[in-house]
Every structure is written in C-alpha cells, then in structure tokens.
Amino acid sequence: MLNWLFRDRRTGAIVIAQFPNAPLIAWLALSVIAWLWRPTGGWGTALAVMTTAALSIWAVDEAARGVNPWRRSLGVAVLGYLIVTWASR
C-alpha cells in the first residue's frame, strides 16, 4: 500500500515532498508578508486574494499532475479545505 501511495510513476522513486514550485513559493512568501505586515482595507483584501489564488493554483496542479497518489490526494485535500473555508465566509 505505501509503495503504491508514495512511488513516483515516472522515475520509480519514493516521493513524499518535493522542492516547492512557483505557486507554492508565492503562497509562502505572500503568507509571510501577510503575517508580518497584517494589512487592512484594500491592501489586506488584495493580499488575501493573491495568497488564496496561489495556493489554489498549486492545489489544482497537484490534483491534476501529482507524481503519485499521495501528492494528488494532498492537492485534493488542500483544494477541499480552500472551498470549505471560502464557502463558510
């Protein structure tokens, strides 16, 4: 089961985590900026939208093109979390 879940289908390597790609780096940087700066008003809204968009792009990409079932499941879980938190506002 674990072999199936974590095995990269192209290389055969076990992959649990990878170096972050551009959307995940953007989300991390924007999250740190939001945490340190704590902007309000239009700047706060813009930062929140950009942060959510970056994480959404990453999650959709992982769900569609993840290298193994673990990565695809992680993308689906994060996308589900984003949808639930957005719908509860």
Secondary structure, DSSP 8 states (H G I E B T S, - for coil): -HHHHHB-TTT--B-S-----HHHHHHHHHHHHHHHH---HHHHHHHHHHHHHHHHHHHHHHHHH-SSHHHHHHHHHHHHHHHHHHHT-
